[in-house]
Amino acid sequence: MRKLNWLVSGVVIGFVAAHFVNSTEGGRRFFGRVNRGMEEFSRAFSTGYHDAEAAGRPADSEQALDSQTEQH
């Protein structure tokens, strides 16, 4: 229970700190860069997944592992 309290306290403090950082111009630029990076990563991941599906390769890691073990 004590660890859960520390976790919740850390999350709350993090949100409060992020709110104060975001209230400055530099903070907004920082979070804008972070958001752009996350969007870029998400798009790249999604594109790779859809390309793998379209190529007929198993997109699911378990299917890929099963097919590899069946071949050997």
CHARMM-style PDB file with segment names, atoms N, HN, CA, C and O in Angstrom:
ATOM      1  N   MET     1       0.827  -1.193   0.000  1.00  0.00      PROA
ATOM      2  CA  MET     1       0.000   0.000   0.000  1.00  0.00      PROA
ATOM      3  C   MET     1       0.867   1.251   0.000  1.00  0.00      PROA
ATOM      4  O   MET     1       0.528   2.260  -0.618  1.00  0.00      PROA
ATOM      5  N   ARG     2       1.993   1.168   0.705  1.00  0.00      PROA
ATOM      6  HN  ARG     2       2.268   0.348   1.207  1.00  0.00      PROA
ATOM      7  CA  ARG     2       2.886   2.318   0.792  1.00  0.00      PROA
ATOM      8  C   ARG     2       3.465   2.651  -0.589  1.00  0.00      PROA
ATOM      9  O   ARG     2       3.603   3.821  -0.944  1.00  0.00      PROA
ATOM     10  N   LYS     3       3.801   1.610  -1.364  1.00  0.00      PROA
ATOM     11  HN  LYS     3       3.689   0.659  -1.076  1.00  0.00      PROA
ATOM     12  CA  LYS     3       4.350   1.827  -2.706  1.00  0.00      PROA
ATOM     13  C   LYS     3       3.312   2.469  -3.616  1.00  0.00      PROA
ATOM     14  O   LYS     3       3.640   3.318  -4.445  1.00  0.00      PROA
ATOM     15  N   LEU     4       2.057   2.057  -3.457  1.00  0.00      PROA
ATOM     16  HN  LEU     4       1.790   1.367  -2.784  1.00  0.00      PROA
ATOM     17  CA  LEU     4       0.986   2.645  -4.251  1.00  0.00      PROA
ATOM     18  C   LEU     4       0.834   4.126  -3.927  1.00  0.00      PROA
ATOM     19  O   LEU     4       0.627   4.941  -4.826  1.00  0.00      PROA
ATOM     20  N   ASN     5       0.936   4.478  -2.651  1.00  0.00      PROA
ATOM     21  HN  ASN     5       1.104   3.816  -1.920  1.00  0.00      PROA
ATOM     22  CA  ASN     5       0.863   5.889  -2.258  1.00  0.00      PROA
ATOM     23  C   ASN     5       1.994   6.689  -2.895  1.00  0.00      PROA
ATOM     24  O   ASN     5       1.773   7.804  -3.367  1.00  0.00      PROA
ATOM     25  N   TRP     6       3.209   6.126  -2.913  1.00  0.00      PROA
ATOM     26  HN  TRP     6       3.389   5.220  -2.529  1.00  0.00      PROA
ATOM     27  CA  TRP     6       4.338   6.817  -3.540  1.00  0.00      PROA
ATOM     28  C   TRP     6       4.100   6.992  -5.039  1.00  0.00      PROA
ATOM     29  O   TRP     6       4.393   8.047  -5.603  1.00  0.00      PROA
ATOM     30  N   LEU     7       3.574   5.962  -5.670  1.00  0.00      PROA
ATOM     31  HN  LEU     7       3.336   5.106  -5.212  1.00  0.00      PROA
ATOM     32  CA  LEU     7       3.293   6.034  -7.100  1.00  0.00      PROA
ATOM     33  C   LEU     7       2.265   7.117  -7.404  1.00  0.00      PROA
ATOM     34  O   LEU     7       2.475   7.948  -8.289  1.00  0.00      PROA
ATOM     35  N   VAL     8       1.168   7.109  -6.680  1.00  0.00      PROA
ATOM     36  HN  VAL     8       0.998   6.434  -5.962  1.00  0.00      PROA
ATOM     37  CA  VAL     8       0.114   8.105  -6.899  1.00  0.00      PROA
ATOM     38  C   VAL     8       0.639   9.506  -6.610  1.00  0.00      PROA
ATOM     39  O   VAL     8       0.341  10.443  -7.350  1.00  0.00      PROA
ATOM     40  N   SER     9       1.412   9.657  -5.550  1.00  0.00      PROA
ATOM     41  HN  SER     9       1.654   8.896  -4.948  1.00  0.00      PROA
ATOM     42  CA  SER     9       1.989  10.967  -5.227  1.00  0.00      PROA
ATOM     43  C   SER     9       2.905  11.444  -6.348  1.00  0.00      PROA
ATOM     44  O   SER     9       2.871  12.617  -6.720  1.00  0.00      PROA
ATOM     45  N   GLY    10       3.715  10.550  -6.883  1.00  0.00      PROA
ATOM     46  HN  GLY    10       3.743   9.597  -6.581  1.00  0.00      PROA
ATOM     47  CA  GLY    10       4.612  10.911  -7.976  1.00  0.00      PROA
ATOM     48  C   GLY    10       3.866  11.334  -9.225  1.00  0.00      PROA
ATOM     49  O   GLY    10       4.262  12.283  -9.902  1.00  0.00      PROA
ATOM     50  N   VAL    11       2.790  10.634  -9.531  1.00  0.00      PROA
ATOM     51  HN  VAL    11       2.468   9.863  -8.982  1.00  0.00      PROA
ATOM     52  CA  VAL    11       1.984  10.982 -10.707  1.00  0.00      PROA
ATOM     53  C   VAL    11       1.343  12.352 -10.522  1.00  0.00      PROA
ATOM     54  O   VAL    11       1.349  13.172 -11.441  1.00  0.00      PROA
ATOM     55  N   VAL    12       0.793  12.600  -9.348  1.00  0.00      PROA
ATOM     56  HN  VAL    12       0.788  11.934  -8.602  1.00  0.00      PROA
ATOM     57  CA  VAL    12       0.156  13.894  -9.072  1.00  0.00      PROA
ATOM     58  C   VAL    12       1.178  15.021  -9.152  1.00  0.00      PROA
ATOM     59  O   VAL    12       0.914  16.055  -9.765  1.00  0.00      PROA
ATOM     60  N   ILE    13       2.335  14.828  -8.541  1.00  0.00      PROA
ATOM     61  HN  ILE    13       2.549  13.988  -8.044  1.00  0.00      PROA
ATOM     62  CA  ILE    13       3.382  15.861  -8.585  1.00  0.00      PROA
ATOM     63  C   ILE    13       3.833  16.089 -10.022  1.00  0.00      PROA
ATOM     64  O   ILE    13       4.081  17.227 -10.420  1.00  0.00      PROA
ATOM     65  N   GLY    14       3.941  15.016 -10.804  1.00  0.00      PROA
ATOM     66  HN  GLY    14       3.739  14.092 -10.481  1.00  0.00      PROA
ATOM     67  CA  GLY    14       4.322  15.144 -12.209  1.00  0.00      PROA
ATOM     68  C   GLY    14       3.315  15.950 -13.007  1.00  0.00      PROA
ATOM     69  O   GLY    14       3.703  16.788 -13.822  1.00  0.00      PROA
ATOM     70  N   PHE    15       2.028  15.713 -12.788  1.00  0.00      PROA
ATOM     71  HN  PHE    15       1.713  15.033 -12.126  1.00  0.00      PROA
ATOM     72  CA  PHE    15       1.001  16.476 -13.496  1.00  0.00      PROA
ATOM     73  C   PHE    15       1.026  17.948 -13.094  1.00  0.00      PROA
ATOM     74  O   PHE    15       0.877  18.827 -13.942  1.00  0.00      PROA
ATOM     75  N   VAL    16       1.211  18.213 -11.824  1.00  0.00      PROA
ATOM     76  HN  VAL    16       1.333  17.499 -11.135  1.00  0.00      PROA
ATOM     77  CA  VAL    16       1.275  19.604 -11.355  1.00  0.00      PROA
ATOM     78  C   VAL    16       2.488  20.298 -11.962  1.00  0.00      PROA
ATOM     79  O   VAL    16       2.387  21.433 -12.429  1.00  0.00      PROA
ATOM     80  N   ALA    17       3.639  19.618 -11.958  1.00  0.00      PROA
ATOM     81  HN  ALA    17       3.721  18.696 -11.579  1.00  0.00      PROA
ATOM     82  CA  ALA    17       4.848  20.206 -12.543  1.00  0.00      PROA
ATOM     83  C   ALA    17       4.657  20.449 -14.036  1.00  0.00      PROA
ATOM     84  O   ALA    17       5.053  21.500 -14.542  1.00  0.00      PROA
ATOM     85  N   ALA    18       4.061  19.502 -14.747  1.00  0.00      PROA
ATOM     86  HN  ALA    18       3.739  18.648 -14.337  1.00  0.00      PROA
ATOM     87  CA  ALA    18       3.824  19.670 -16.183  1.00  0.00      PROA
ATOM     88  C   ALA    18       2.894  20.849 -16.445  1.00  0.00      PROA
ATOM     89  O   ALA    18       3.075  21.580 -17.419  1.00  0.00      PROA
ATOM     90  N   HSD    19       1.910  21.034 -15.586  1.00  0.00      PROA
ATOM     91  HN  HSD    19       1.763  20.440 -14.795  1.00  0.00      PROA
ATOM     92  CA  HSD    19       0.996  22.164 -15.743  1.00  0.00      PROA
ATOM     93  C   HSD    19       1.750  23.486 -15.621  1.00  0.00      PROA
ATOM     94  O   HSD    19       1.539  24.400 -16.419  1.00  0.00      PROA
ATOM     95  N   PHE    20       2.626  23.588 -14.625  1.00  0.00      PROA
ATOM     96  HN  PHE    20       2.797  22.846 -13.977  1.00  0.00      PROA
ATOM     97  CA  PHE    20       3.391  24.824 -14.447  1.00  0.00      PROA
ATOM     98  C   PHE    20       4.381  25.033 -15.586  1.00  0.00      PROA
ATOM     99  O   PHE    20       4.560  26.160 -16.047  1.00  0.00      PROA
ATOM    100  N   VAL    21       5.022  23.971 -16.043  1.00  0.00      PROA
ATOM    101  HN  VAL    21       4.877  23.056 -15.669  1.00  0.00      PROA
ATOM    102  CA  VAL    21       5.965  24.097 -17.160  1.00  0.00      PROA
ATOM    103  C   VAL    21       5.220  24.508 -18.421  1.00  0.00      PROA
ATOM    104  O   VAL    21       5.715  25.335 -19.186  1.00  0.00      PROA
ATOM    105  N   ASN    22       4.045  23.947 -18.647  1.00  0.00      PROA
ATOM    106  HN  ASN    22       3.643  23.275 -18.025  1.00  0.00      PROA
ATOM    107  CA  ASN    22       3.271  24.256 -19.844  1.00  0.00      PROA
ATOM    108  C   ASN    22       2.725  25.681 -19.830  1.00  0.00      PROA
ATOM    109  O   ASN    22       2.311  26.188 -20.872  1.00  0.00      PROA
ATOM    110  N   SER    23       2.717  26.326 -18.686  1.00  0.00      PROA
ATOM    111  HN  SER    23       3.054  25.915 -17.839  1.00  0.00      PROA
ATOM    112  CA  SER    23       2.198  27.694 -18.618  1.00  0.00      PROA
ATOM    113  C   SER    23       3.219  28.713 -19.121  1.00  0.00      PROA
ATOM    114  O   SER    23       2.884  29.888 -19.275  1.00  0.00      PROA
ATOM    115  N   THR    24       4.455  28.288 -19.378  1.00  0.00      PROA
ATOM    116  HN  THR    24       4.727  27.334 -19.252  1.00  0.00      PROA
ATOM    117  CA  THR    24       5.471  29.190 -19.926  1.00  0.00      PROA
ATOM    118  C   THR    24       5.603  28.945 -21.424  1.00  0.00      PROA
ATOM    119  O   THR    24       5.229  27.886 -21.928  1.00  0.00      PROA
ATOM    120  N   GLU    25       6.135  29.933 -22.123  1.00  0.00      PROA
ATOM    121  HN  GLU    25       6.439  30.794 -21.713  1.00  0.00      PROA
ATOM    122  CA  GLU    25       6.301  29.799 -23.569  1.00  0.00      PROA
ATOM    123  C   GLU    25       7.288  28.680 -23.908  1.00  0.00      PROA
ATOM    124  O   GLU    25       7.050  27.895 -24.826  1.00  0.00      PROA
ATOM    125  N   GLY    26       8.379  28.610 -23.176  1.00  0.00      PROA
ATOM    126  HN  GLY    26       8.573  29.248 -22.430  1.00  0.00      PROA
ATOM    127  CA  GLY    26       9.351  27.545 -23.401  1.00  0.00      PROA
ATOM    128  C   GLY    26       8.771  26.167 -23.125  1.00  0.00      PROA
ATOM    129  O   GLY    26       9.078  25.200 -23.823  1.00  0.00      PROA
ATOM    130  N   GLY    27       7.938  26.089 -22.110  1.00  0.00      PROA
ATOM    131  HN  GLY    27       7.689  26.874 -21.543  1.00  0.00      PROA
ATOM    132  CA  GLY    27       7.288  24.823 -21.779  1.00  0.00      PROA
ATOM    133  C   GLY    27       6.336  24.373 -22.869  1.00  0.00      PROA
ATOM    134  O   GLY    27       6.269  23.187 -23.192  1.00  0.00      PROA
ATOM    135  N   ARG    28       5.595  25.320 -23.439  1.00  0.00      PROA
ATOM    136  HN  ARG    28       5.649  26.284 -23.177  1.00  0.00      PROA
ATOM    137  CA  ARG    28       4.688  24.977 -24.536  1.00  0.00      PROA
ATOM    138  C   ARG    28       5.473  24.486 -25.746  1.00  0.00      PROA
ATOM    139  O   ARG    28       5.054  23.545 -26.420  1.00  0.00      PROA
ATOM    140  N   ARG    29       6.626  25.128 -26.027  1.00  0.00      PROA
ATOM    141  HN  ARG    29       6.967  25.892 -25.479  1.00  0.00      PROA
ATOM    142  CA  ARG    29       7.472  24.660 -27.135  1.00  0.00      PROA
ATOM    143  C   ARG    29       7.976  23.247 -26.862  1.00  0.00      PROA
ATOM    144  O   ARG    29       7.976  22.396 -27.752  1.00  0.00      PROA
ATOM    145  N   PHE    30       8.404  23.005 -25.626  1.00  0.00      PROA
ATOM    146  HN  PHE    30       8.404  23.696 -24.903  1.00  0.00      PROA
ATOM    147  CA  PHE    30       8.900  21.680 -25.251  1.00  0.00      PROA
ATOM    148  C   PHE    30       7.824  20.619 -25.459  1.00  0.00      PROA
ATOM    149  O   PHE    30       8.073  19.596 -26.097  1.00  0.00      PROA
ATOM    150  N   PHE    31       6.627  20.860 -24.920  1.00  0.00      PROA
ATOM    151  HN  PHE    31       6.425  21.691 -24.401  1.00  0.00      PROA
ATOM    152  CA  PHE    31       5.565  19.873 -25.057  1.00  0.00      PROA
ATOM    153  C   PHE    31       5.104  19.750 -26.506  1.00  0.00      PROA
ATOM    154  O   PHE    31       4.658  18.679 -26.918  1.00  0.00      PROA
ATOM    155  N   GLY    32       5.203  20.813 -27.276  1.00  0.00      PROA
ATOM    156  HN  GLY    32       5.566  21.682 -26.941  1.00  0.00      PROA
ATOM    157  CA  GLY    32       4.901  20.734 -28.703  1.00  0.00      PROA
ATOM    158  C   GLY    32       5.863  19.798 -29.419  1.00  0.00      PROA
ATOM    159  O   GLY    32       5.453  18.997 -30.259  1.00  0.00      PROA
ATOM    160  N   ARG    33       7.157  19.903 -29.081  1.00  0.00      PROA
ATOM    161  HN  ARG    33       7.491  20.554 -28.399  1.00  0.00      PROA
ATOM    162  CA  ARG    33       8.156  19.001 -29.681  1.00  0.00      PROA
ATOM    163  C   ARG    33       7.905  17.562 -29.256  1.00  0.00      PROA
ATOM    164  O   ARG    33       8.006  16.642 -30.068  1.00  0.00      PROA
ATOM    165  N   VAL    34       7.580  17.369 -27.992  1.00  0.00      PROA
ATOM    166  HN  VAL    34       7.498  18.116 -27.333  1.00  0.00      PROA
ATOM    167  CA  VAL    34       7.297  16.012 -27.510  1.00  0.00      PROA
ATOM    168  C   VAL    34       6.089  15.439 -28.245  1.00  0.00      PROA
ATOM    169  O   VAL    34       6.116  14.284 -28.671  1.00  0.00      PROA
ATOM    170  N   ASN    35       5.034  16.231 -28.398  1.00  0.00      PROA
ATOM    171  HN  ASN    35       5.012  17.168 -28.052  1.00  0.00      PROA
ATOM    172  CA  ASN    35       3.834  15.755 -29.088  1.00  0.00      PROA
ATOM    173  C   ASN    35       4.123  15.428 -30.546  1.00  0.00      PROA
ATOM    174  O   ASN    35       3.638  14.422 -31.064  1.00  0.00      PROA
ATOM    175  N   ARG    36       4.915  16.275 -31.214  1.00  0.00      PROA
ATOM    176  HN  ARG    36       5.308  17.091 -30.792  1.00  0.00      PROA
ATOM    177  CA  ARG    36       5.265  15.993 -32.612  1.00  0.00      PROA
ATOM    178  C   ARG    36       6.057  14.695 -32.715  1.00  0.00      PROA
ATOM    179  O   ARG    36       5.829  13.891 -33.619  1.00  0.00      PROA
ATOM    180  N   GLY    37       6.980  14.495 -31.792  1.00  0.00      PROA
ATOM    181  HN  GLY    37       7.165  15.147 -31.058  1.00  0.00      PROA
ATOM    182  CA  GLY    37       7.763  13.262 -31.797  1.00  0.00      PROA
ATOM    183  C   GLY    37       6.902  12.032 -31.586  1.00  0.00      PROA
ATOM    184  O   GLY    37       7.104  11.007 -32.238  1.00  0.00      PROA
ATOM    185  N   MET    38       5.947  12.131 -30.681  1.00  0.00      PROA
ATOM    186  HN  MET    38       5.783  12.963 -30.151  1.00  0.00      PROA
ATOM    187  CA  MET    38       5.052  11.001 -30.423  1.00  0.00      PROA
ATOM    188  C   MET    38       4.163  10.724 -31.634  1.00  0.00      PROA
ATOM    189  O   MET    38       3.920   9.565 -31.972  1.00  0.00      PROA
ATOM    190  N   GLU    39       3.679  11.774 -32.286  1.00  0.00      PROA
ATOM    191  HN  GLU    39       3.876  12.715 -32.012  1.00  0.00      PROA
ATOM    192  CA  GLU    39       2.856  11.588 -33.482  1.00  0.00      PROA
ATOM    193  C   GLU    39       3.674  10.948 -34.599  1.00  0.00      PROA
ATOM    194  O   GLU    39       3.181  10.067 -35.304  1.00  0.00      PROA
ATOM    195  N   GLU    40       4.922  11.387 -34.763  1.00  0.00      PROA
ATOM    196  HN  GLU    40       5.322  12.102 -34.191  1.00  0.00      PROA
ATOM    197  CA  GLU    40       5.795  10.821 -35.791  1.00  0.00      PROA
ATOM    198  C   GLU    40       6.068   9.341 -35.510  1.00  0.00      PROA
ATOM    199  O   GLU    40       6.014   8.515 -36.420  1.00  0.00      PROA
ATOM    200  N   PHE    41       6.359   9.013 -34.266  1.00  0.00      PROA
ATOM    201  HN  PHE    41       6.403   9.685 -33.526  1.00  0.00      PROA
ATOM    202  CA  PHE    41       6.592   7.621 -33.884  1.00  0.00      PROA
ATOM    203  C   PHE    41       5.349   6.782 -34.143  1.00  0.00      PROA
ATOM    204  O   PHE    41       5.441   5.678 -34.678  1.00  0.00      PROA
ATOM    205  N   SER    42       4.191   7.302 -33.766  1.00  0.00      PROA
ATOM    206  HN  SER    42       4.115   8.200 -33.331  1.00  0.00      PROA
ATOM    207  CA  SER    42       2.940   6.576 -33.945  1.00  0.00      PROA
ATOM    208  C   SER    42       2.663   6.316 -35.424  1.00  0.00      PROA
ATOM    209  O   SER    42       2.257   5.217 -35.802  1.00  0.00      PROA
ATOM    210  N   ARG    43       2.886   7.335 -36.259  1.00  0.00      PROA
ATOM    211  HN  ARG    43       3.216   8.228 -35.952  1.00  0.00      PROA
ATOM    212  CA  ARG    43       2.681   7.157 -37.700  1.00  0.00      PROA
ATOM    213  C   ARG    43       3.636   6.120 -38.274  1.00  0.00      PROA
ATOM    214  O   ARG    43       3.227   5.275 -39.069  1.00  0.00      PROA
ATOM    215  N   ALA    44       4.907   6.177 -37.876  1.00  0.00      PROA
ATOM    216  HN  ALA    44       5.240   6.864 -37.230  1.00  0.00      PROA
ATOM    217  CA  ALA    44       5.901   5.223 -38.382  1.00  0.00      PROA
ATOM    218  C   ALA    44       5.555   3.802 -37.951  1.00  0.00      PROA
ATOM    219  O   ALA    44       5.669   2.868 -38.745  1.00  0.00      PROA
ATOM    220  N   PHE    45       5.140   3.635 -36.719  1.00  0.00      PROA
ATOM    221  HN  PHE    45       5.047   4.394 -36.074  1.00  0.00      PROA
ATOM    222  CA  PHE    45       4.762   2.315 -36.214  1.00  0.00      PROA
ATOM    223  C   PHE    45       3.563   1.783 -36.986  1.00  0.00      PROA
ATOM    224  O   PHE    45       3.552   0.629 -37.414  1.00  0.00      PROA
ATOM    225  N   SER    46       2.557   2.629 -37.160  1.00  0.00      PROA
ATOM    226  HN  SER    46       2.566   3.566 -36.812  1.00  0.00      PROA
ATOM    227  CA  SER    46       1.351   2.226 -37.866  1.00  0.00      PROA
ATOM    228  C   SER    46       1.658   1.880 -39.320  1.00  0.00      PROA
ATOM    229  O   SER    46       1.159   0.882 -39.839  1.00  0.00      PROA
ATOM    230  N   THR    47       2.468   2.689 -39.970  1.00  0.00      PROA
ATOM    231  HN  THR    47       2.873   3.500 -39.549  1.00  0.00      PROA
ATOM    232  CA  THR    47       2.833   2.434 -41.362  1.00  0.00      PROA
ATOM    233  C   THR    47       3.576   1.113 -41.485  1.00  0.00      PROA
ATOM    234  O   THR    47       3.289   0.324 -42.386  1.00  0.00      PROA
ATOM    235  N   GLY    48       4.516   0.865 -40.604  1.00  0.00      PROA
ATOM    236  HN  GLY    48       4.750   1.506 -39.872  1.00  0.00      PROA
ATOM    237  CA  GLY    48       5.252  -0.391 -40.627  1.00  0.00      PROA
ATOM    238  C   GLY    48       4.349  -1.590 -40.414  1.00  0.00      PROA
ATOM    239  O   GLY    48       4.506  -2.620 -41.069  1.00  0.00      PROA
ATOM    240  N   TYR    49       3.417  -1.456 -39.510  1.00  0.00      PROA
ATOM    241  HN  TYR    49       3.290  -0.619 -38.978  1.00  0.00      PROA
ATOM    242  CA  TYR    49       2.481  -2.548 -39.234  1.00  0.00      PROA
ATOM    243  C   TYR    49       1.620  -2.835 -40.455  1.00  0.00      PROA
ATOM    244  O   TYR    49       1.444  -3.991 -40.840  1.00  0.00      PROA
ATOM    245  N   HSD    50       1.082  -1.780 -41.065  1.00  0.00      PROA
ATOM    246  HN  HSD    50       1.224  -0.841 -40.753  1.00  0.00      PROA
ATOM    247  CA  HSD    50       0.220  -1.968 -42.230  1.00  0.00      PROA
ATOM    248  C   HSD    50       1.014  -2.479 -43.426  1.00  0.00      PROA
ATOM    249  O   HSD    50       0.496  -3.280 -44.204  1.00  0.00      PROA
ATOM    250  N   ASP    51       2.243  -2.041 -43.589  1.00  0.00      PROA
ATOM    251  HN  ASP    51       2.663  -1.390 -42.957  1.00  0.00      PROA
ATOM    252  CA  ASP    51       3.087  -2.550 -44.672  1.00  0.00      PROA
ATOM    253  C   ASP    51       3.360  -4.038 -44.485  1.00  0.00      PROA
ATOM    254  O   ASP    51       3.347  -4.801 -45.450  1.00  0.00      PROA
ATOM    255  N   ALA    52       3.605  -4.448 -43.248  1.00  0.00      PROA
ATOM    256  HN  ALA    52       3.616  -3.828 -42.464  1.00  0.00      PROA
ATOM    257  CA  ALA    52       3.849  -5.867 -42.971  1.00  0.00      PROA
ATOM    258  C   ALA    52       2.600  -6.696 -43.256  1.00  0.00      PROA
ATOM    259  O   ALA    52       2.697  -7.805 -43.780  1.00  0.00      PROA
ATOM    260  N   GLU    53       1.443  -6.169 -42.919  1.00  0.00      PROA
ATOM    261  HN  GLU    53       1.363  -5.268 -42.493  1.00  0.00      PROA
ATOM    262  CA  GLU    53       0.193  -6.873 -43.209  1.00  0.00      PROA
ATOM    263  C   GLU    53      -0.023  -6.988 -44.706  1.00  0.00      PROA
ATOM    264  O   GLU    53      -0.413  -8.045 -45.201  1.00  0.00      PROA
ATOM    265  N   ALA    54       0.230  -5.903 -45.429  1.00  0.00      PROA
ATOM    266  HN  ALA    54       0.547  -5.044 -45.026  1.00  0.00      PROA
ATOM    267  CA  ALA    54       0.011  -5.890 -46.869  1.00  0.00      PROA
ATOM    268  C   ALA    54       0.974  -6.829 -47.588  1.00  0.00      PROA
ATOM    269  O   ALA    54       0.634  -7.376 -48.637  1.00  0.00      PROA
ATOM    270  N   ALA    55       2.150  -7.018 -47.049  1.00  0.00      PROA
ATOM    271  HN  ALA    55       2.427  -6.574 -46.197  1.00  0.00      PROA
ATOM    272  CA  ALA    55       3.141  -7.886 -47.683  1.00  0.00      PROA
ATOM    273  C   ALA    55       2.852  -9.361 -47.418  1.00  0.00      PROA
ATOM    274  O   ALA    55       3.547 -10.230 -47.945  1.00  0.00      PROA
ATOM    275  N   GLY    56       1.852  -9.648 -46.622  1.00  0.00      PROA
ATOM    276  HN  GLY    56       1.287  -8.943 -46.194  1.00  0.00      PROA
ATOM    277  CA  GLY    56       1.486 -11.020 -46.345  1.00  0.00      PROA
ATOM    278  C   GLY    56       2.276 -11.645 -45.219  1.00  0.00      PROA
ATOM    279  O   GLY    56       2.097 -12.823 -44.910  1.00  0.00      PROA
ATOM    280  N   ARG    57       3.138 -10.876 -44.612  1.00  0.00      PROA
ATOM    281  HN  ARG    57       3.283  -9.919 -44.864  1.00  0.00      PROA
ATOM    282  CA  ARG    57       3.892 -11.394 -43.471  1.00  0.00      PROA
ATOM    283  C   ARG    57       3.002 -11.308 -42.242  1.00  0.00      PROA
ATOM    284  O   ARG    57       2.150 -10.425 -42.146  1.00  0.00      PROA
ATOM    285  N   PRO    58       3.199 -12.221 -41.308  1.00  0.00      PROA
ATOM    286  CA  PRO    58       2.400 -12.125 -40.079  1.00  0.00      PROA
ATOM    287  C   PRO    58       2.792 -10.886 -39.284  1.00  0.00      PROA
ATOM    288  O   PRO    58       3.961 -10.701 -38.948  1.00  0.00      PROA
ATOM    289  N   ALA    59       1.825 -10.052 -38.990  1.00  0.00      PROA
ATOM    290  HN  ALA    59       0.875 -10.203 -39.263  1.00  0.00      PROA
ATOM    291  CA  ALA    59       2.094  -8.836 -38.228  1.00  0.00      PROA
ATOM    292  C   ALA    59       2.137  -9.127 -36.735  1.00  0.00      PROA
ATOM    293  O   ALA    59       2.695  -8.356 -35.955  1.00  0.00      PROA
ATOM    294  N   ASP    60       1.543 -10.244 -36.349  1.00  0.00      PROA
ATOM    295  HN  ASP    60       1.090 -10.871 -36.983  1.00  0.00      PROA
ATOM    296  CA  ASP    60       1.526 -10.615 -34.940  1.00  0.00      PROA
ATOM    297  C   ASP    60       2.840 -11.301 -34.590  1.00  0.00      PROA
ATOM    298  O   ASP    60       3.269 -12.212 -35.298  1.00  0.00      PROA
ATOM    299  N   SER    61       3.470 -10.883 -33.529  1.00  0.00      PROA
ATOM    300  HN  SER    61       3.121 -10.143 -32.954  1.00  0.00      PROA
ATOM    301  CA  SER    61       4.777 -11.433 -33.171  1.00  0.00      PROA
ATOM    302  C   SER    61       4.700 -12.924 -32.863  1.00  0.00      PROA
ATOM    303  O   SER    61       5.632 -13.662 -33.183  1.00  0.00      PROA
ATOM    304  N   GLU    62       3.619 -13.382 -32.254  1.00  0.00      PROA
ATOM    305  HN  GLU    62       2.862 -12.782 -31.994  1.00  0.00      PROA
ATOM    306  CA  GLU    62       3.501 -14.812 -31.954  1.00  0.00      PROA
ATOM    307  C   GLU    62       3.386 -15.623 -33.235  1.00  0.00      PROA
ATOM    308  O   GLU    62       3.975 -16.698 -33.339  1.00  0.00      PROA
ATOM    309  N   GLN    63       2.636 -15.124 -34.210  1.00  0.00      PROA
ATOM    310  HN  GLN    63       2.157 -14.251 -34.125  1.00  0.00      PROA
ATOM    311  CA  GLN    63       2.531 -15.820 -35.485  1.00  0.00      PROA
ATOM    312  C   GLN    63       3.883 -15.866 -36.179  1.00  0.00      PROA
ATOM    313  O   GLN    63       4.249 -16.884 -36.766  1.00  0.00      PROA
ATOM    314  N   ALA    64       4.620 -14.772 -36.112  1.00  0.00      PROA
ATOM    315  HN  ALA    64       4.323 -13.945 -35.635  1.00  0.00      PROA
ATOM    316  CA  ALA    64       5.936 -14.725 -36.738  1.00  0.00      PROA
ATOM    317  C   ALA    64       6.872 -15.731 -36.088  1.00  0.00      PROA
ATOM    318  O   ALA    64       7.616 -16.424 -36.781  1.00  0.00      PROA
ATOM    319  N   LEU    65       6.842 -15.816 -34.767  1.00  0.00      PROA
ATOM    320  HN  LEU    65       6.238 -15.252 -34.204  1.00  0.00      PROA
ATOM    321  CA  LEU    65       7.694 -16.778 -34.070  1.00  0.00      PROA
ATOM    322  C   LEU    65       7.279 -18.210 -34.391  1.00  0.00      PROA
ATOM    323  O   LEU    65       8.133 -19.073 -34.594  1.00  0.00      PROA
ATOM    324  N   ASP    66       5.971 -18.465 -34.438  1.00  0.00      PROA
ATOM    325  HN  ASP    66       5.277 -17.764 -34.273  1.00  0.00      PROA
ATOM    326  CA  ASP    66       5.497 -19.808 -34.766  1.00  0.00      PROA
ATOM    327  C   ASP    66       5.925 -20.214 -36.165  1.00  0.00      PROA
ATOM    328  O   ASP    66       6.351 -21.349 -36.380  1.00  0.00      PROA
ATOM    329  N   SER    67       5.818 -19.304 -37.112  1.00  0.00      PROA
ATOM    330  HN  SER    67       5.473 -18.382 -36.938  1.00  0.00      PROA
ATOM    331  CA  SER    67       6.202 -19.633 -38.482  1.00  0.00      PROA
ATOM    332  C   SER    67       7.704 -19.860 -38.587  1.00  0.00      PROA
ATOM    333  O   SER    67       8.147 -20.683 -39.387  1.00  0.00      PROA
ATOM    334  N   GLN    68       8.492 -19.145 -37.794  1.00  0.00      PROA
ATOM    335  HN  GLN    68       8.132 -18.476 -37.144  1.00  0.00      PROA
ATOM    336  CA  GLN    68       9.941 -19.341 -37.805  1.00  0.00      PROA
ATOM    337  C   GLN    68      10.305 -20.704 -37.229  1.00  0.00      PROA
ATOM    338  O   GLN    68      11.195 -21.377 -37.750  1.00  0.00      PROA
ATOM    339  N   THR    69       9.633 -21.115 -36.168  1.00  0.00      PROA
ATOM    340  HN  THR    69       8.911 -20.569 -35.745  1.00  0.00      PROA
ATOM    341  CA  THR    69       9.958 -22.402 -35.553  1.00  0.00      PROA
ATOM    342  C   THR    69       9.479 -23.557 -36.420  1.00  0.00      PROA
ATOM    343  O   THR    69      10.091 -24.624 -36.399  1.00  0.00      PROA
ATOM    344  N   GLU    70       8.404 -23.376 -37.182  1.00  0.00      PROA
ATOM    345  HN  GLU    70       7.907 -22.509 -37.199  1.00  0.00      PROA
ATOM    346  CA  GLU    70       7.914 -24.423 -38.072  1.00  0.00      PROA
ATOM    347  C   GLU    70       8.865 -24.638 -39.238  1.00  0.00      PROA
ATOM    348  O   GLU    70       8.995 -25.757 -39.733  1.00  0.00      PROA
ATOM    349  N   GLN    71       9.527 -23.583 -39.680  1.00  0.00      PROA
ATOM    350  HN  GLN    71       9.422 -22.673 -39.277  1.00  0.00      PROA
ATOM    351  CA  GLN    71      10.437 -23.680 -40.816  1.00  0.00      PROA
ATOM    352  C   GLN    71      11.718 -24.403 -40.447  1.00  0.00      PROA
ATOM    353  O   GLN    71      12.356 -24.995 -41.318  1.00  0.00      PROA
ATOM    354  N   HSD    72      12.109 -24.373 -39.193  1.00  0.00      PROA
ATOM    355  HN  HSD    72      11.591 -23.892 -38.486  1.00  0.00      PROA
ATOM    356  CA  HSD    72      13.385 -24.977 -38.778  1.00  0.00      PROA
ATOM    357  C   HSD    72      13.143 -26.302 -38.235  1.00  0.00      PROA
ATOM    358  OT1 HSD    72      14.084 -26.983 -37.827  1.00  0.00      PROA
TER     359      HSD     72
END
